[in-house]
Amino acid sequence: MGFGQMPRSQKHASRLHSKDPADAAWRAQQAQVDADIEGLARDPELDRQVAALRAQGLGPRERIREIVNQARAKWGRKAGS
């Protein structure tokens, strides 16, 4: 490890809390990898909805809010309460 560089474990830990878009993208990719490892199925409809919201230029918080609202409309108030 060179001067001014943080240990690898600290670098990854800082990515978990960073607001940097590259770090947010890394976290999203890691979540997909984790889901694949756990054998969790992906929802193609949800993937399309998220892609459409991204195409509209909505940020992560707005996309989350919209997906939660859609889930509430579809399944009732309990979703994401």
C-alpha positions as CSV (number, residue, x, y, z in Angstrom):
1,M,0.0,0.0,0.0
2,G,1.5,3.3,-1.1
3,F,1.5,6.6,0.8
4,G,-1.9,8.2,1.0
5,Q,-3.7,5.0,-0.1
6,M,-6.3,3.5,2.2
7,P,-6.4,-0.3,2.9
8,R,-8.6,-2.2,0.5
9,S,-11.2,-3.0,3.2
10,Q,-11.5,0.7,4.1
11,K,-11.9,1.7,0.5
12,H,-14.8,-0.7,0.0
13,A,-16.4,0.4,3.3
14,S,-16.3,4.0,2.1
15,R,-18.0,3.0,-1.1
16,L,-20.9,1.7,0.9
17,H,-21.7,5.2,2.2
18,S,-20.5,7.4,-0.6
19,K,-22.9,9.6,-2.5
20,D,-20.6,9.4,-5.6
21,P,-22.7,8.1,-8.6
22,A,-20.0,5.6,-9.5
23,D,-20.1,4.2,-5.9
24,A,-23.9,4.0,-6.1
25,A,-23.6,2.1,-9.4
26,W,-21.1,-0.2,-7.7
27,R,-23.5,-0.9,-4.8
28,A,-26.4,-1.6,-7.2
29,Q,-24.1,-4.1,-9.1
30,Q,-23.1,-5.7,-5.9
31,A,-26.7,-6.1,-4.9
32,Q,-27.4,-7.9,-8.1
33,V,-24.4,-10.2,-7.6
34,D,-25.6,-11.0,-4.1
35,A,-29.1,-11.8,-5.3
36,D,-27.7,-14.1,-8.0
37,I,-25.5,-15.9,-5.4
38,E,-28.6,-16.3,-3.2
39,G,-30.6,-17.6,-6.1
40,L,-33.2,-14.8,-5.9
41,A,-35.2,-14.4,-9.1
42,R,-35.3,-11.1,-10.9
43,D,-38.6,-9.5,-11.9
44,P,-38.4,-8.5,-15.6
45,E,-41.4,-6.2,-15.2
46,L,-39.6,-4.3,-12.3
47,D,-36.4,-4.1,-14.4
48,R,-38.4,-2.5,-17.2
49,Q,-40.0,-0.1,-14.8
50,V,-36.7,1.0,-13.4
51,A,-35.2,1.4,-16.8
52,A,-38.2,3.6,-17.9
53,L,-37.8,5.7,-14.8
54,R,-34.1,6.1,-15.5
55,A,-34.8,7.1,-19.0
56,Q,-37.1,9.8,-17.7
57,G,-34.1,11.2,-15.8
58,L,-35.4,10.4,-12.3
59,G,-32.8,10.2,-9.6
60,P,-32.5,7.2,-7.2
61,R,-34.8,8.6,-4.5
62,E,-37.5,9.5,-7.1
63,R,-37.2,6.1,-8.7
64,I,-37.6,4.4,-5.3
65,R,-40.6,6.6,-4.4
66,E,-42.2,5.8,-7.7
67,I,-41.6,2.0,-7.4
68,V,-43.0,2.0,-3.8
69,N,-46.1,3.9,-5.0
70,Q,-46.6,1.5,-7.8
71,A,-46.3,-1.5,-5.4
72,R,-48.8,0.1,-3.0
73,A,-51.2,0.7,-5.8
74,K,-50.8,-2.9,-7.0
75,W,-50.8,-4.7,-3.7
76,G,-52.2,-2.3,-1.1
77,R,-50.8,0.0,1.5
78,K,-48.7,-2.7,3.3
79,A,-46.1,-2.7,0.5
80,G,-43.1,-0.6,1.7
81,S,-45.0,0.9,4.6
